[in-house]
Amino acid sequence: MAPKKIKKAGSSAVIRQRPTIELKKEIIAKYERGMHVSDIAREYGISKSTISTILKKKEQVKEANVSKGMTIITKQRPQIIDEVEKLLLVYINEKQLEGASISEAFISEKALQIYEDLKKKTPQTSALSDFVFKASRGWFEKFKHRTGIHSIIRHGEAASSDKAGAEKFILEFKKIIEEESYVPQQVFNADETGLFWKKMPNKTYITKEEKALPGHKPMKDRLTLLLCGNASGDFKLKPLLVYHSDNPRVFKKHNVIKQKLPVMWRSNSKAWVTRQFFVEWVTEVFAPAVKEYLEKNNLPLKCLLLLDNAPAHPPNIDEYLEEEFDFIQVRYLPPNTTPLLQPMDQQVISNFKKLYTKALFRKCFDITNDTNLTLKEFWKNHFNILNCVHLIDNAWNQVTYRNMNAGWRKLWPDCVPERDFEGFEPEIVDEIVSLGQSTGLEVDNNDVEELVEEHSNELTTEELQHLQAEQEKNLAEDMSSEGEEEGKEEVPSSVIKEMCAKWGELQLFVEKSFPNSAVGSRSLNMFNDNVMSYYRKVLQKRQKQQTLDKFFSSTSKRQRTSPDVLMEGDSPSKQ
């Protein structure tokens, strides 16, 4: 299409050019001030049909934020897509934590769901209403490169339970047991789980009041636990607990010695089990405790530790173990078989969470009966993470050997007595309901079951937003404290940018050439999450600071030349 002929007002010369966005905005402004289309067309030497076309798209033109001289409006990326990608990255990391294998189709479907949820809460503009987000292949490829998650995605169908793989592994596992002559006391399973430690059933008045507060953070305050026990059910290990704070205020107040807690306490901004934490737990808790247990029970000094493929579980863990712990053999469940085979996922973790809820309600009941505190006062001002640690210890101790043993019925049925196949767990939901009602909470069995399920359910868009906000806040605090360390030289931004570019090249190189893609993927993602994300945040923080400095600098200059400089304490009037 040929460029339009435009005659500038007051000039007889006709310039052959396409109307710029600035000119279109000028035309729209004159029309909205009451000028007729025919008069505008005459003034600018443009046909009335062209003027009408510009006016039909006036909302889009008015919202366009383009460089001077631009003649067309390119498809602009709405801010909502940036938010979608941030939440999607939180979601992907959570799935990694579970050891789940996820595909491109799976991620694209989740991206669309998050987009629709956010769109409902976003003020509608013509630009947003005209925009169509399809989570296309092109978007997905750019998203991978923008976020540095190149290699965590499976191609093909969405991740689902692999029944054939599970059946094959059951036979392999049986062969290992027979060849090594393992008995149930020597075979262990460890698994991570998230716990929203300060969360009540949705219908209670405490939950309703917290939801009314901005962000209702306490309900979304999460920690991660690593739980482990053997197949006979008579030996449970000290749990690993990862929280977002290394030294909470209540620890300082009570001079808590973390080494004496009933859990191994570790922390990072995302409250995730990292490879470092897992290895520390194996070498400092699992290995010495299992060795002592086997010797005490006159059992051969050897054991089998069964794990899933979560990123925190190193495939070459024997390299981290000292010679005295070489009696530990490790086997990994095949991808997408965790829901079918992992013993801790067969009602063990869910029963632990019921027992935690029971201990929580018992604590509330005792406080309201033995002190002058109301439930609301205790919950708001006195229930803290230290209370939570002791409740976790209480609940973990109450998980019965039958429950632990019954978790192996699908993978190793020969080690579970036939009478215990149903678990024979005491009905604790009724006890929870009774305790809750005695404390003044309106709860029933369905409320409790729903609460336990919510600890494991897919995270909603709202929950992803809370997790993202908490992670960003904690990371900012960590960066601030790290920046204050003595002896640390500030790395120039140019060097960080160069290293980030080289990191991208390294990722691509490893993806294409490393022989074990699963190992390469886990290693890349761990380094990306724990190291490179820090440097990217440093760059973002500096960019924001530069913008603020520039703003305040220009503001200062304007004030020096302005006769009406505001003094401290004055209030600026609306312009």
N, C-alpha and C positions, 0 to 999 in steps of 0.2 A: 504494500500500500504506500503510495507516494506521500511525502510530508505535506502538511497543510500550508496554504499561503496565509500569512498573518500580517495585517497592516497595523502597525503601532498607532495609537491614538495621536492625532495631530501630525501625522506624517503621511505623505503620498506614496512613499516607497513601500513596496510589497516584499516581505521577506519570506522565502520558502523555508519553513521549519515546522517541526512538530511542537504543539503546545506543551510547555513544561508544567510540572505539577504546581509550581508557584503561580503560573499564569492561570491554571485551572482554578486554584483556590481564590485568586483575584476575581475571576468571572463569577464564581459561586457567591462570593461575598457581595458583589454588586447586585446579583439577582436577589439575594436575601434582603438587601436594603430596599428592594422595590423596583429595580430597573427591569424593563421589559427585555425579553429575549431578542426581539428584533433590533432594539437599540444597542444591546451588547454585541450582536453579530455585526452591526454597522460599524461600531467603534473599533473592533478588533479585526474586521475583514474576514470573519469566519462565518460559515453557513449556519443558518438557524438549526439545522439538523445536528450539526456537530456540537453546538451549544447545548441542545437538548440531551445529547448523549452524555456530555459532561455533567449535566445537572442530575441525570438519572443515577449517576455514581457519586453524587456529592458527598454522601456519608463516608464512603471509602476514601475519597480524595482528601476530605478534611482530616481524617484520622491518620493519613499517610505521613510517616516521618522519614523523609528521604533527603538525600544530599541536594544541594543547590544545582539547578540545571537539569535534573532528571526529568525525563519526559514520560516515563511509564512507571506504573506501580508493580514492582515484582511481588511475588507471593511472600508476604512477611511471616516469619515464624512467631506465632503467638506465645506470650510468656507462659501460658498454661502448659505448653509442651515441655518447657524447661522444668516445670514442677513435676510433670509426669515422669520425666527421666530421672529426676532426683529420687522420687519415691520408688521408682522401678528398681533403681540400684540398691536401695535399702532392702527391697523385697528379694532381689537376687542373692544378696549377701545372707539374708535369713535362710533361704533355701539351701545355700552352701553349708551353712551352719548345721542344717539337718542332714547333710550328706546326700541331698536329693540331686538327681540328674535332671537338668532342664533343657528344653529344646527351644529353637527359634520360634516355633509355632506357639509354644507354651508362654513364652515371654511376650510375644505380640498380643496374645489374648489378654494377658494381665495388663498390658499397657493400655489397651482399649477400655478395659474395665475402669482403671484408674482415671483415664481421660473423661469418661462419661460421668464418674462420681464428682470430679473437680468441676466439670462444665456446669453441673446443676447448681453449684455454689458460686459460680463466677458471673458477675454482671455481664449481660449480653451486649455486645457491640456488633456493628455491621461486619467488622473484620472477622470477629469470632464466629458469627452466624454463617458467614460465607466460607469459613475455613472447614475443610473436611480432613480429619485425621484418620488414616487407614492403617497405620502401623505397617507400612509396606516394607518390602525387602530392602529398598534403598534406604529408608529411615533406619531400619535395623542395622545395616552395615555401618552407617555413620554413627549410630549410637554406640556400637561396639568400640569403634576407634576413639570416640570422644571420651569414653569412660574407662578404657583400658581393660575391658573384660573379654578380650579376643577369644580366649580358649576355653571358657567354662561351659560353652554351649554345645549340646549335642545336636546334630543335624537329623532330620527325619521326623518321626512321629513324636508327639508330646510324651514326656516322661510318664510312665505308668508302672504298676506292679508287674514284674516279670515272673510269671508263674512257672514258665519252662526253666528259666534260670534258677529259680528257687528249688524246684524239684531236682535239678542236676546237682546243686550245691549240697542238698541233704544227703545224697549218696556219697559225695566227696567227703563231707564232714564225718559220715559214719566210718568211712575207710580210714581217715586220720585217727579217729578215736580207737579203732581196733588195732591199727598198726603201732600206735604209741602206747596202747594199754592205759589210756586215761580213765580215771574214775571221776564222777561228778564233782567231788571236792576239788579237783585240779583244773577244772574248766570254768573260765570267767567270761563275762560279757560286760562291757562298759558302754554307756550311751549318754549323750548330752540332752538336756531339755531346758526350755525357758520357763521361768516362773514369775508371774505378776504377783509379787509377794504381798502387796497391799491392795488387794481387790476383793470386794464383797459381791455377793449375787446382785444382779442388775436391779431387782425390784426393791431392795432395801432402801430405807430413807437416807442412809449414809451415802450410798452410791448415787442416788438422785441429787443430793446436795453437792456432791463432788462434781458431778457432771455439769452443774450450773456454774461452777467456777471456771475461769479462763484456763483452758488446757487440761483441767483436772489431772495434773501430772501424777499424783500419788497412785491413782488407779493404773497408770501405765508405767510405773516404776518397775523395771524388769531386771532380773539377774539370770545367770545361766548356771546350771548345775551339771556336773558329771557324776553319774551314779554307777556303781559297779558292785557285782556280787558273783558268787559261784553257782554252779548248776544244782548243787545239793541244797542250796539255800541257807546253809548254816554259817556263812561268813560274808559279811558286807563290809566294804572298804570305806574309809573316811572320804566323803565327797569332796570334789573340787568345786568351789564357788567363785564365780567371776562377776564382779560388780563394777559399776562405772566410777566408783570413788575408791581410792586406795586407803584413805584414812578418814572415814565419816566423822562428823562432829561428835556423835555419841561415843565413838571409840576414844576420842581425845578426852571427852568428859569423864569417862570411866577408866581411863588408863588401860585400855584393852591391849593385851599382848596377843597379837594375831596368831602366833605359833601355837598358842594354847587353845584356840578355838576348836570346836568339833568338826570344822571344815578346813580345807586348805584354801586360804583367802588369796585371791589374785584380782587384779583390776586392769581395765582399759576402758577407753571412752565408749566403746560399743557394747561392753559387758559380754564379750565373746570369749569362748575357749579358743586360744591360738595354739599353734604347734608348740611354741615355747612352753606355754602353761601345761599342755598335755604331757610333754616329755618330763617336765619337772614333777608332775603328779606321778607318773610311772616310776621315776627313779627315786623319789623321796617318800612316796606313800605306798604305791602298789607293790613294787618289788620287795622292799624290806618286810612289809606286813605279810605278804603271801609266803615268803621264805620262812618267817617265824611260825605262821599257821601250819605249813606243811611239816616242819620239823616237830612241832608240838604234837601233831596227830600221827607221827611216825609214817608219813607218806613219802613216796619218792620225790626228790627235789626236782620237779618239773611241772610246768603248768602251760595251759593254752589260753591265750587272751583273744577273744573274738571281738572284732570291731567292724563298723561300717566304713564307708569311704568319705567321711566328713573331711574337709580340708585340714582340720587340726590333727588328723591321724597320719603321721609320716609313714610312708610305705616301707622305709628302711629303718624302722625303729631300733633294730638290733645294733645299729651303729652308735646309738646314743647310750646304750647300756654298758655299764662297767662289767668287767669279767665275772665278778661275783654274781651278777644277775643274768648270766647267759642261759639259765634254766627256763627263761620265758620264751615261748613260741607264740607268734602272732599270726592270725589268719583274718582275712577280710571278706565280708559278705559281698556278693556280686551287686552291681548297681541295681537300684529299683527293686530290691528284695527285702529291704528293711521292714516295711509294714507286714510282710508275710512271715519273716523268720526271726528278726532281732528279738531275743528273749525279753529284754527290758521294755520293749514296746508291746508285749503281750500281757497287758493289764498290770504290769509291775509299776511303771511310772504313773499310770492313771490312779492306781490305788494309793501310791505315795502321796499324790496331790490331794486325794480325798482325806488321807490321814493328816496332811498339813492343814487342810481346812478345818478338820475336827479340832486339831490342837489350837488353831487360831480362835475358833469359837469358844473353846474351853478357857482360853486366856481371857477373852472378853467377859465370859461369865464370871470367872473368879475375881477379876478386877472390879466389876460392878457390884459384886456381893461382899467383897472384903475391904473395899475402900470407899471413900466418899465421891469418887469420880463417876461421872455419867459415862455411858458408852461413847457418846459423841466427843466428850472431853478427852477420854483415853485415846480414841482413834485419831483425833486431830493433833494432839499435843504430846502424846507419850508412846504411841506404838512406833517403833523404829526398827532399823535394819538389824540391830543387835538382838532385839526380841525375835525377829525373823530367823536369825541363825539358830537360836535355841529351839524354835518351833520346827525347823528343818531337821535338826538332830533328833528331836522327839518323834517326828513322823517317820524318819528313816529307821529308827530303832524299832518302830512298831510294825514295819513291813515284815510279815511272817515268812518263815522258811518255806511254808507250803506255797505261798504266793510267788516267792523267788523261784522255787523249783518248777512250779506249773508253767512259768514263762517259757520253758524249754520244750514244751509238749509238741510244738510243730517241727522244730529243728532236730530234737533228740528225744523222741517219745520213749525210748527204752529207759531213760533215766528218771521218768516221771511215773510214780505208782498209779495204777489205773484209777484208783479211788480219788486221786487228786487232779484228774484231768479237768474238772470244772473249777478248780481253784479252792473251793471250800472256804472262801474268804468271809469273815464276819460282815454282816450288813452294817456298814458305818454311816450310810447316808441318813438313815432314820435317827441315829445318834446326833448327827450334825444338825438336822432339822430341829430336834428336841432342844439342843443347846441354844440354837439361834432363837427359837421362840421364847425360851426361858430368859434370854437376854433382851427381849423386846423387839426382835427382828421378825418381820413377816416373810418367812421363807417356807418353801415346800421341797419335796424330793426333786421335782423338775428343775427348780432354781439351782440346787446344788449340782446336779448332773450338768446343767448348762454351764455353770461356773468352771467345773473341771474341764469340760470340753473346750472352753474358750482359751485355756492355756495352750492348747495344741492346734486350734483351728487356724485356717488361713487368715493372715492379717488383713484387716479391712483397710481401705484407703485412709480413713481417719486415724487408725492405729499406726499406719506407716508414717503419717504426718507427725504424730507425737514422737515416734522413735527417731525420725530424722531431726526434729527440733532438739531433742535431748542429746543426740550424737553431736550435732553442730555446736551446741552449747559446751559440752564437755571437751570437745576437741579444741575449741577456742580457749578454754581455761588451761588445757594442757599446753597449748602453744605458748600461752602467756607465761606460764611457769617455766617452760623450757627455755624461753627467750631470756629469762633472768639468770640462767645458770652462769656462774663465773667461768672464765676461761674459754667460752665459746665465741668463735669469731663469726660475724654475720656473713653469710654466703651471699655474694652479689646475685641479683635477680637474673642477670644475663647468664650466669653459670647454671643456675637452677633450670632456666628455660632450655639451655643446651643439653643438660642431663635428662630432662623430661623427654626431649626429642630422641635422644639416644636410647632411653628406656623403651620407647615405642618401637624402635628398630630392633632392640634385643628381644622384645616379646614376639615380634613377627619371625625373627630368626629361630627362636626356640620352638615356636609352633610348627614351623615347617621342617625342622631338622632333628628335634629331640626324639629319640626312639620310643620313649614311654610317654605318650601324650597325657595320661592321667597324672603322672608324677610332675611333668612339666607344668601342667595346668595348675595344680595345687600350689606349686612353688611360686609361680608367677603371681597368682592371686594373693597369696600371703604377703609377698613383698610389696605388691601394689597397694594392698589395704593398709599395711602397717608402716610402710616407709614412703612410697611415692605420693600417697594421698596427703601426707604431712607437707611435702614440698609444694604440692599444688595449692594447698590451703595457705601456705606462706605467700605464694605469688598473689593469690586472691586478696589476702589481707593487705599486702603492700599496695596493690592496685587501688583498693578502697581508700587506703590512707593517702595515697597520692591525689586521688580525686577530692578527698576532704581538704587536704592542704591547699589544693588549687582553688577550691571554693572559698575557704577562709581567707586566702591571700587576695582573691579578687574582691571579696566582701570588704576586707580591710582597706583596700585601695579606694573603693567606692565611698566608704565611710570618711576617709581622710579628705575627700573632695566634696562631701555632702555637708550642707549647713545644718542638717538635722540629725546629727549622730546621737543614737540612743545612749543614755547613761545607764549604768548598772541599776537594775530594779525597775526601769521603765518598761512599759508594755507596748509592743509595736501595734499600730492600728492596722486594720485590714486595708490592703491596697485596692 
